[in-house]
Amino acid sequence: MCQAFEDTYNEGLQQGMEQGMEQNLLKNSKSVMDKLAYTAQEALSLLNVPASEQSRYLEML
């Protein structure tokens, strides 16, 4: 494989994996909120989302 193609492929793959993990975290947060009546911040804390990243996820919820 050409190195440029391989780099582009790997970058796209990494980006897709990160988006999938983000969507999964949001889904799990919503599930915790619904089933346990937690606030969004409580759900993110329960799921061990670092405090430095929580504001980003709170905007998405």
CORWODA-V763737 format. One record per pair of residues at least 24 apart in sequence whose C-alpha atoms are under 10 Angstrom apart, sorted by the first residue. I is the first residue (numbers start at 0). J is the second residue. If there is no record, write none. Layout:
i:I j:J
i:I j:J
This chain:
i:21 j:56
i:22 j:59
i:24 j:48
i:24 j:56
i:25 j:56
i:25 j:57
i:25 j:59
i:25 j:60
i:26 j:60
i:28 j:56
i:28 j:57
i:28 j:60
i:29 j:60
